[in-house]
Each structure stands twice: as structure tokens, then as C-alpha cells.
Amino acid sequence: MSSDMQVFKLPDLGEGLTEAELVNWLVAVGDEIVVDQPIAEVETAKSMVEVPSPYAGTVAELHGQAGETLDVGKPLISISRAGSGSPDAAAPAALSSGIDASPAVEAAAETYRTEEKAGSGNVLIGYGTPGGATGGRTRPRKASVGVVDRLAEPVADPVLEPAVAGTRIPGKLSAVISPLVRKMARDHGVSLDTIEGSGASGLIMRRDVEAAISTPDSPAALAPAPARVEAPAAAEGSLDGRTGLAVSARTPVRGVRKAVAANMTKSRAEIPEATVWVDVDATALLDMRAELKKRAPHETPGLLAFIARFVTAGLKKYPALNTRFETAADGSQEIVGFDGINLGFAAQTDRGLVVPSVRNAHKLSARELDAEIRRLTAVAREGKATPTELGSGTFTLNNYGVFGVDGSAAIINYPEVAMLGVGRIIDKPWVVNGELAVRKVTELTLAFDHRVCDGETAAGFLRYVADAIENPGGALADM
């Protein structure tokens, strides 16, 4: 590969994740691009982000297609340098290869890093890219992340993987590489068994499949694709082996759904959770809010914000529920407490269930909590919440009452140790001062990790929040 070719690998996005789904390319082969220009939209297990380019030049190759899942650290895009003397192109290569850069270049890089850390929206990991990046930005920002990788090097051939089921034919085992190559062949109806690999020991490379695709009359393209081994079900439209019913759909588990599945499984496997619940008369809270709304229709917090305020006060009184249970590599265990509360709340989005968190929620009033909850809900539903906003909670509040249910045996949001659920508020018969009355009643449910506290602590916290809801004026006066 020419030394003028720059290869940008998929960054880790600052989330500790290992893969991302390529949603959409924002550039095409042959396009001229500049430093910090968005080149692709990718979806991680937490959010949708734009990935900006650390290089300027001409797009030479796009390493992937929309819908593919790409591994972190693998090539994302190849860019031909805009010119050997261009600071936009040369500076990243010099920085990444460890070559001493001039004081001017280092100063520019430091300026860029400082700006990015200050919240421009493009948090660079490791070091920044100087050369025009410190100028004004006019494009709207999504939550975006960029990384200057240690590039300016040829793309190495992928490591040979063990052949998978479905690639074997009598007397031969196809030397197939990555799943992306197999997917490319499958999507274009190309049989890997008839391809002679050009790599070492007959390894089938991406270029071999591309060559077969571009030659429709080749044996590879004309040969029937080998049957895929699926267990227990076959492809969509066929009969399911266990039930005998036709398969109507097959939906890949990825993105937010994949992350939720992994987190819930880990929570159930590791946390010995217990649940306590109580019915609560919320009439006084509703009456108080209705009175406030008359005075300030556009500035009155929602019910969830008031409950959130009661929760933060309760966690100060019962801090064991605002902790984390950790097991070290040597088997030793400890309970980690926090000087503060990041209050998470469950939010349903088109991409699935996410839990953004209000950082330092214990410092906020009900009105401030309301504003932050609304802001985070909006960015989460737009897929623009940052990894920090989605992954830093210490306790979760879940308002499943909006779905019209009374209670839930909730799964704790790992690695937290407790979750409080709020059911719907409905009219119920209730005894008030010895007489039967119709009141606005809700159910509170607390799921907690029994390793960090006993039932007395959990019940004390739950009762504290319940009493605050039933007597909101007195509770707020003491906060």
C-alpha cells in the first residue's frame, strides 16, 4: 500500500465496547473530505454516533456496508492524502507514529484537545488532530467520537479463523476468513466452495469474493450456495423443527437490545435480589401539584420529578442502596459507596429501553430534576445520549405506570444494587380517619440486592419515600 494512504480504524468510542453496527456512510469513494468531517453513522449498544475523520484527503475505500457489524480496531475507511505537505494529513501520521512534531504542531494539537475536552462534542481519545480543527464549526452536532489511530500503515490481511459450519464440501475445507467475507458472499449468492483463495495457503480474501461478484459467469457465482447449518430453526419462511410452525421472522439481537439482554442476564445470574412493595395514597401529592400548576402552569415539575426528589432524600438516609457490590480477581469482595447520587430513570425509545441518569441528582431541586429528566428523555429518544449519560447511574427509578400496570418484579440495572418502580395512579377505596373514601393510589416496588443490606433497610427506604408521597408538604419542608 502506498505511504500516502491513511487507514482509519473503527475507534472504541470511549465506551469500552468491542463492536458497532454501521448504519450509514456519510461519504463515498472519491469524495474530498477534511479533518473532523463526519464520515459514518454507527450504532453502539448505547447510542447512535457520528464518527469524524482524523484525516483530510480523498476517500479511497469504505471498509464495510450499511447493516454490517464492525469490530473495534478494524479498518473503517482508507483515505488518500490530500498532499504530502498538508498539515491536516501529515500531523496525525506524525503523532501516531511517535515521530517528534514541531512545537507549532504540538501547540495546535493541545489546543484541539483542550477544546474537545471542554465539550465541543467530539471527544478524542489519546490525542487530537491539529490543522484546521480549531476553527469555527457550523454543522449541528450529534454525540460523536473520534480517534486518531496508530495508522499510516498498510492494512494487514485478517487472521485466519477456523472454518464454520456450512463451508465444508467433500474432500475440502474452504479457507474462509471473517464473518463479513462470508456475509458478502452469501448476500451476493457466491459459493465460497468454488473460490480459489489468493491468500496464504489458499486463504479466501475479500478481494477474491469481490472478484467473483464482479464476474457473473464465474463458477463461484453460478454454483449453488452451500446449505447453512441452523439449529434448531431453519431460515425465515421454513418450518421450525421444534414447534412445526412456519418461521415468520428472524430478528438479529444487536445494538441496545443486545446490551439490555446481556445486562439483564448478568443481573439475574449474579444478584440475589429481593422485592418489597407498598400501596401509597398519592392524593396529597396530586393535589399539591395541581395547586402549583394553577400558579405557574409552565414551571410546575412533573410527578416523577417530585418522586425523584423524595428518592434522593431517601438514599441519603439509607445509603446502602446507593452502592455497588464488587468481586476482585482474587475472590475478595467489597461494597463500594458513593459520595453523591446519579439517579437513573428508565426511558422507552424506538431503539429499546435505555437508562439515562441525572448526575449529582442529590444537589437538584424538584424543578431542576424535572428539567434534566425531560432533557435526557429527549436526547435518549433521538439516539443522541452520550455514553456518560447512559452508563453512570447509581440507582434507578422506573415509572412503569405509564404502561398501565400496577407493579413489576423488576430486574436490577446491573451493576447497581436497587431499583424503585412506580405503578399507575388509579382511584381505589381507602380508609381515611376511620372512614372509607376514594383516593388516588399507586404501588411502589423496590427490588434490592440482598448482599448489601437486609430487609429492614429496604423497607425503611421504601416507607420513607411512601410517607413523602403521602405528606409531600412536610417532606419537602425537611429537605
DAMO-V244116 format. One line per field, one symbol per residue. ss: DSSP state (@ for helix, = for strand, . for the rest). psi: psi as a letter, one per 20 degrees, with the letter a starting at -180 (. if undefined). burial: 1 if it has 24 or more other C-alpha atoms within 12 Angstrom, else 0. Layout:
ss->???
psi->???
burial->???
//
This chain:
ss->....=====.........=======......==....======....=====....======......===...=======.....@@@@@@@@@@@.....@@@@@@@@@@@@@@@@@@.====..................====....................==..==..=..@@@@@@@@@....@@@.....@@@.=.@@@@@@@@@....@@@@................=......=........@@@@@@@@@@@@@@@@..=========.@@@@@@@@@@@@@.......@@@@@@@@@@@@@@@.@@@.=====.....=====.....=======..=======..@@@..@@@@@@@@@@@@@@@@.....@@@@@...====.@@@@..............=====...=======..===============.....@@@@@@@@@@@@@@@@.@@@@@@..
psi->qqiippppqprijjijrirqpogppirrpiqprrpjpphqpqpaihrpqpoqpiqqbpohqomrqpiqpqqpiqpgqpppqhqhjphhhhghggghijpprqhgghggghgggggghikiimoppfraoamiijrqpiqqproqpqpornblqqpqqqppqqqrpiiprpjqopnqcrhhghgggghjkpohijpoqiapkjporghgghhhhinhjqhghhqqqqppoppiqarpirpphghjqpohqooporcghgggggggghghhhonqrpqrqqpojghgggghhghhhhnhjjpqrhhhghhhhghhhhhhmihilappqprhjiqqqporqmrpooqpppprhiaprnqqoqlhiiqrhghggghggghgghghikjqrhghikjqiqppomihijkqhrpmqppnpkrjqppqpaqorpqpqpoljqprproqrpppopqoihirrhggghggghggghhhhmhghghhi.
burial->00011111111111100011111111100000111111111111111111111111111111111001111111111111110000111111111100000000110111011111000111111111111111000000111111111111001000000000001000001111111111111101111111111000001111011111100000011000110000000000000000000000000001111111001000110010111111111111110110000000000111111111111111110111111110000000000000011111111110111111111111011111111110011011101111111111111111111000011111111111111111111100000000000011111111111111101011111111111111110011000
//
